[in-house]
């Protein structure tokens, strides 16, 4: 395990039957910061009708909300690792606890080699062929995550979840999808083309409306639906999640650096850089314009640092934005700077990052 090299959306399976997703690209030595995604029915049971995952030799359940954190805190505290920069414990897996690794790129190649044995895998291959032919990208630029990565997808209910590797590849796939969405014969359309996509869903954000959410999601282009009714009788969600190529990854975890909380802040700003916006964490360089609430020190903020899925690829260079979240000072022996961090916290649904449009 000494040379183990993992990145965002790679999966870790432990002996207890917990499946973790590697979270981001910055990790302490000898461990990986993760999200807990699934657990074997031998150790966890869920009454949520969305949770069961079948297809492997045993039943698994997907975690929702804070179920994963609660299980780990109560029964598996060895998967809470010390985050020295934050001075707190976070979900993570020490390398010596890793039983199996699953990588989206490798799994996709396995599926393509063996060929489709159900309607969802056949649809996945059709979507991959459409976007590859249109973009010029190879299947090697893609992977599959979610239930398809773990062999417990359901042909009638599961979605098609792709990873796309590399910054330029992500830009290319977004342009390709925009073109395909405008072609009524392509079979692909934008999931967020209509506000009806959110009908009946519970909305908890306080400073970010459903209309705002749909507008931002629509222009990301990575969320599509594939009309496969002629073959499987379904219209299937198909998404393309950006992941950094190996050469683009820099580990920003430094045990001697400290992240210090400086309160809650809301400000308007101009985006000065967005190269790392599509990834987790999403990083946007900003130039503050006005502090709308909180400390005026926020006028010195240099970036937005977001761990929230909702705010990936959210704003673009040159746009005027509103951001609200945790004001933090990042302090090391060589430098000190301020950032607004959007993350899991007690005021999760107060947080916002949006373009003024």
C-alpha positions as CSV (number, residue, x, y, z in Angstrom):
1,X,0.0,0.0,0.0
2,X,3.0,2.3,0.2
3,X,2.6,3.6,-3.3
4,X,-1.2,3.8,-3.3
5,X,-2.4,6.6,-5.4
6,X,-6.1,7.6,-5.4
7,X,-8.1,10.6,-6.4
8,X,-11.7,12.0,-6.2
9,X,-14.4,9.4,-6.9
10,X,-12.2,6.4,-6.5
11,X,-13.8,4.0,-4.1
12,X,-12.5,2.2,-1.0
13,X,-14.1,-1.0,0.4
14,X,-13.3,-2.0,3.9
15,X,-13.5,-5.3,5.7
16,X,-16.5,-4.2,7.7
17,X,-18.5,-3.8,4.5
18,X,-18.4,0.0,4.2
19,X,-17.8,1.6,0.8
20,X,-16.2,5.1,0.8
21,X,-15.7,7.6,-1.9
22,X,-12.3,9.3,-1.9
23,X,-13.1,13.0,-1.5
24,X,-11.0,15.5,-3.4
25,X,-7.2,15.4,-3.9
26,X,-5.6,16.7,-0.7
27,X,-5.0,14.1,2.0
28,X,-2.8,13.5,5.1
29,X,0.1,11.0,4.8
30,X,-1.1,7.4,5.1
31,X,-4.8,8.1,4.8
32,X,-7.6,9.3,2.5
33,X,-10.3,11.8,3.4
34,X,-13.6,10.3,2.2
35,X,-17.4,10.3,2.2
36,X,-19.1,7.1,3.4
37,X,-21.5,6.1,0.6
38,X,-22.8,2.6,1.2
39,X,-22.8,-0.1,3.8
40,X,-23.5,-3.8,3.8
41,X,-26.9,-4.9,5.3
42,X,-24.8,-6.9,7.8
43,X,-24.0,-3.7,9.6
44,X,-26.6,-1.1,8.5
45,X,-30.2,-1.1,7.6
46,X,-32.2,1.7,6.0
47,X,-36.0,2.2,5.6
48,X,-35.5,4.8,2.8
49,X,-37.0,3.3,-0.3
50,X,-34.1,4.8,-2.4
51,X,-31.4,3.0,-0.3
52,X,-31.3,-0.7,-1.2
53,X,-28.5,-1.7,-3.7
54,X,-28.7,-5.3,-5.0
55,X,-26.7,-7.2,-7.6
56,X,-23.6,-8.2,-5.6
57,X,-23.4,-11.2,-3.4
58,X,-25.1,-9.3,-0.6
59,X,-27.4,-6.3,0.0
60,X,-26.0,-2.8,0.4
61,X,-27.7,0.4,1.5
62,X,-26.9,3.9,0.3
63,X,-26.4,6.5,3.0
64,X,-28.5,9.6,2.9
65,X,-28.0,12.9,4.8
66,X,-25.9,12.2,7.9
67,X,-26.5,8.4,8.2
68,X,-22.9,7.6,7.2
69,X,-21.4,10.0,9.7
70,X,-23.7,8.7,12.5
71,X,-22.8,5.0,11.8
72,X,-19.0,5.7,11.7
73,X,-19.1,7.9,14.8
74,X,-21.1,5.3,16.8
75,X,-19.6,2.0,15.6
76,X,-16.5,2.7,13.6
77,X,-14.6,5.6,15.1
78,X,-11.3,4.4,13.5
79,X,-12.6,5.9,10.3
80,X,-12.5,9.3,11.9
81,X,-9.0,10.7,11.2
82,X,-7.3,13.8,12.5
83,X,-7.3,16.7,10.1
84,X,-4.5,18.8,11.5
85,X,-5.2,21.9,9.4
86,X,-8.7,22.1,10.8
87,X,-7.9,20.7,14.2
88,X,-10.8,18.3,14.1
89,X,-11.7,14.7,13.0
90,X,-13.2,14.0,9.6
91,X,-14.3,10.8,7.8
92,X,-11.3,9.1,6.3
93,X,-9.7,5.7,5.8
94,X,-6.1,4.8,6.8
95,X,-4.3,2.9,4.1
96,X,-3.9,-0.2,6.4
97,X,-7.8,-0.4,6.6
98,X,-8.3,-0.6,2.8
99,X,-9.4,-4.0,1.7
100,X,-10.3,-3.3,-1.9
101,X,-10.0,-0.3,-4.3
102,X,-12.3,0.4,-7.2
103,X,-11.5,2.9,-9.9
104,X,-14.0,4.4,-12.3
105,X,-11.7,4.3,-15.3
106,X,-10.8,0.7,-14.8
107,X,-14.4,-0.4,-14.2
108,X,-15.6,1.2,-17.4
109,X,-12.9,-0.7,-19.4
110,X,-14.0,-3.9,-17.7
111,X,-17.6,-3.3,-18.7
112,X,-16.7,-2.4,-22.3
113,X,-14.6,-5.5,-22.6
114,X,-17.2,-8.0,-21.3
115,X,-20.1,-6.2,-23.2
116,X,-23.5,-5.3,-21.9
117,X,-25.6,-7.9,-20.1
118,X,-28.5,-5.7,-19.3
119,X,-30.4,-2.8,-20.7
120,X,-28.7,-0.1,-18.6
121,X,-25.2,-1.2,-19.6
122,X,-26.3,-1.2,-23.3
123,X,-27.7,2.3,-22.9
124,X,-24.5,3.4,-21.2
125,X,-22.5,2.1,-24.2
126,X,-24.7,4.0,-26.6
127,X,-24.4,7.3,-24.7
128,X,-20.6,6.8,-24.6
129,X,-20.4,6.2,-28.3
130,X,-22.5,9.3,-29.1
131,X,-20.4,11.6,-27.0
132,X,-17.1,10.0,-28.0
133,X,-17.8,10.3,-31.7
134,X,-19.0,13.9,-31.4
135,X,-16.1,15.0,-29.1
136,X,-13.2,13.0,-30.4
137,X,-12.5,11.8,-26.9
138,X,-11.6,8.2,-26.2
139,X,-13.3,5.8,-23.8
140,X,-10.1,6.0,-21.7
141,X,-11.0,9.6,-20.9
142,X,-14.1,8.4,-19.0
143,X,-15.0,6.2,-16.1
144,X,-18.2,5.1,-14.3
145,X,-19.1,5.8,-10.7
146,X,-22.0,5.2,-8.4
147,X,-23.9,1.9,-8.5
148,X,-22.3,0.9,-11.8
149,X,-18.9,1.1,-10.3
150,X,-19.9,-1.4,-7.6
151,X,-21.9,-3.8,-9.7
152,X,-25.2,-3.2,-7.9
153,X,-26.9,-1.0,-10.5
154,X,-30.6,-1.7,-11.3
155,X,-31.3,-1.9,-15.0
156,X,-34.8,-0.3,-14.6
157,X,-34.0,2.4,-12.1
158,X,-30.3,3.3,-12.0
159,X,-28.7,6.3,-13.8
160,X,-25.7,6.5,-16.0
161,X,-22.9,8.2,-14.1
162,X,-19.7,9.0,-16.0
163,X,-16.5,10.6,-14.8
164,X,-14.6,12.7,-17.3
165,X,-10.8,13.1,-16.6
166,X,-8.9,16.4,-17.2
167,X,-9.7,20.1,-17.4
168,X,-9.5,20.4,-21.2
169,X,-11.5,17.1,-21.6
170,X,-14.2,18.6,-19.3
171,X,-14.4,21.7,-21.4
172,X,-14.6,19.6,-24.5
173,X,-17.4,17.4,-23.2
174,X,-19.4,20.4,-22.1
175,X,-19.2,21.9,-25.5
176,X,-20.1,18.6,-27.1
177,X,-23.1,18.1,-24.8
178,X,-24.3,21.7,-25.6
179,X,-24.3,20.8,-29.3
180,X,-26.0,17.4,-28.7
181,X,-28.7,19.0,-26.5
182,X,-29.6,21.4,-29.4
183,X,-29.9,18.5,-31.8
184,X,-33.4,16.9,-31.4
185,X,-32.2,13.8,-33.1
186,X,-29.2,13.1,-30.8
187,X,-31.2,11.4,-28.1
188,X,-29.7,13.6,-25.4
189,X,-31.2,16.7,-23.8
190,X,-30.4,18.9,-20.9
191,X,-31.8,17.6,-17.6
192,X,-32.5,21.1,-16.4
193,X,-34.1,22.5,-19.6
194,X,-37.4,22.8,-17.7
195,X,-38.2,23.9,-14.2
196,X,-40.4,20.8,-14.0
197,X,-37.3,18.9,-13.1
198,X,-37.6,20.1,-9.5
199,X,-41.4,19.5,-9.2
200,X,-42.2,17.8,-5.9
201,X,-38.7,18.0,-4.5
202,X,-38.0,19.4,-1.0
203,X,-35.9,22.6,-1.2
204,X,-34.0,23.7,1.9
205,X,-31.6,26.4,0.8
206,X,-32.6,29.8,2.3
207,X,-30.6,32.2,0.1
208,X,-30.6,30.2,-3.1
209,X,-33.9,29.8,-4.9
210,X,-35.1,26.8,-7.0
211,X,-35.1,29.1,-10.0
212,X,-31.5,30.1,-9.3
213,X,-30.5,26.5,-8.9
214,X,-32.0,25.4,-12.2
215,X,-30.4,28.3,-14.1
216,X,-27.0,27.4,-12.8
217,X,-27.4,23.7,-13.3
218,X,-28.7,24.1,-16.8
219,X,-25.6,26.0,-18.0
220,X,-23.1,23.5,-16.5
221,X,-24.1,21.1,-19.4
222,X,-22.9,18.0,-17.6
223,X,-26.4,16.9,-16.5
224,X,-28.3,15.2,-19.3
225,X,-31.1,12.7,-20.0
226,X,-30.9,10.1,-22.7
227,X,-34.1,9.0,-24.4
228,X,-33.8,5.2,-24.5
229,X,-37.4,4.4,-24.8
230,X,-37.0,2.6,-28.1
231,X,-34.7,0.1,-26.5
232,X,-35.3,-0.1,-22.7
233,X,-38.5,1.8,-22.4
234,X,-36.8,4.4,-20.2
235,X,-35.6,8.0,-20.3
236,X,-32.3,7.7,-18.3
237,X,-30.3,10.4,-16.5
238,X,-26.7,10.6,-17.8
239,X,-24.2,12.9,-16.1
240,X,-20.5,13.6,-16.6
241,X,-18.7,14.5,-13.5
242,X,-15.3,16.2,-13.9
243,X,-12.2,14.7,-12.2
244,X,-8.7,16.0,-12.4
245,X,-6.1,14.2,-14.5
246,X,-3.1,12.9,-12.6
247,X,-0.9,15.7,-13.9
248,X,-3.3,18.4,-12.6
249,X,-3.4,17.2,-9.0
250,X,-1.6,19.0,-6.2
251,X,-1.9,17.9,-2.6
252,X,-2.7,21.0,-0.6
253,X,-2.7,19.2,2.7
254,X,0.0,20.6,4.9
255,X,0.0,19.4,8.6
256,X,1.8,22.6,9.7
257,X,-0.8,24.9,8.1
258,X,-3.8,25.9,10.1
259,X,-7.3,27.0,9.0
260,X,-8.8,29.4,11.5
261,X,-12.5,30.3,11.7
262,X,-13.2,34.0,11.4
263,X,-17.0,34.0,11.5
264,X,-19.8,34.2,9.0
265,X,-19.7,36.5,6.0
266,X,-21.7,37.5,2.9
267,X,-20.2,39.5,0.1
268,X,-20.4,40.4,-3.6
269,X,-17.3,39.9,-5.7
270,X,-15.9,39.5,-9.2
271,X,-14.6,36.0,-10.2
272,X,-11.0,36.3,-11.3
273,X,-10.3,32.6,-11.9
274,X,-12.3,29.5,-12.4
275,X,-9.9,26.7,-13.6
276,X,-10.6,24.6,-10.5
277,X,-14.3,25.4,-10.4
278,X,-15.5,22.0,-11.9
279,X,-13.8,19.9,-9.3
280,X,-14.1,19.0,-5.6
281,X,-13.0,21.1,-3.9
282,X,-14.2,23.9,-6.2
283,X,-11.8,26.9,-6.1
284,X,-12.6,30.3,-7.5
285,X,-10.3,33.3,-7.3
286,X,-12.3,36.4,-6.4
287,X,-11.9,40.2,-5.9
288,X,-14.4,41.4,-3.3
289,X,-16.6,44.3,-4.1
290,X,-18.8,44.8,-1.0
291,X,-19.3,43.1,2.4
292,X,-23.0,42.6,2.7
293,X,-22.8,41.2,6.3
294,X,-20.0,40.1,8.6
295,X,-16.5,41.3,9.1
296,X,-15.1,43.9,6.8
297,X,-11.9,41.8,6.8
298,X,-13.7,39.9,4.1
299,X,-12.6,42.6,1.6
300,X,-9.2,40.9,1.8
301,X,-10.6,37.5,0.7
302,X,-8.8,36.0,-2.3
303,X,-10.8,32.9,-3.0
304,X,-13.9,30.8,-2.5
305,X,-13.2,27.2,-1.4
306,X,-16.2,24.9,-1.8
307,X,-16.7,21.3,-0.9
308,X,-20.4,21.4,-1.9
309,X,-21.6,19.4,-4.9
310,X,-24.2,22.1,-5.6
311,X,-21.6,24.7,-6.3
312,X,-19.2,22.9,-8.6
313,X,-18.7,24.7,-11.9
314,X,-21.1,27.3,-10.5
315,X,-19.6,30.6,-11.6
316,X,-17.4,31.9,-14.3
317,X,-14.4,34.2,-14.6
318,X,-15.5,37.8,-15.0
319,X,-19.0,37.3,-13.4
320,X,-20.3,39.3,-10.5
321,X,-21.3,36.9,-7.7
322,X,-22.8,36.6,-4.3
323,X,-21.1,34.3,-1.8
324,X,-22.1,33.5,1.8
325,X,-20.3,31.1,4.1
326,X,-17.5,30.6,6.6
327,X,-14.8,33.3,6.6
328,X,-11.5,31.5,7.2
329,X,-7.8,32.4,7.6
330,X,-5.3,30.0,6.1
331,X,-2.1,30.4,8.0
332,X,1.3,28.8,7.5
333,X,4.9,29.8,8.3
334,X,5.3,31.3,4.9
335,X,1.9,33.0,4.1
336,X,-1.6,33.9,5.4
337,X,-4.7,34.6,3.4
338,X,-8.5,34.7,3.7
339,X,-11.1,32.6,2.0
340,X,-14.8,31.9,2.1
341,X,-15.4,28.2,2.6
342,X,-18.6,26.4,1.7
343,X,-18.9,23.1,3.4
344,X,-20.8,20.7,5.6
345,X,-21.6,22.9,8.7
346,X,-24.6,23.8,11.0
347,X,-25.6,26.6,8.6
348,X,-25.3,24.4,5.5
349,X,-28.5,25.7,3.9
350,X,-27.6,29.4,4.6
351,X,-24.6,29.0,2.3
352,X,-24.8,30.3,-1.3
353,X,-22.7,30.9,-4.3
354,X,-24.4,32.3,-7.3
355,X,-23.9,34.6,-10.3
356,X,-25.9,37.7,-10.5
357,X,-27.9,37.1,-13.7
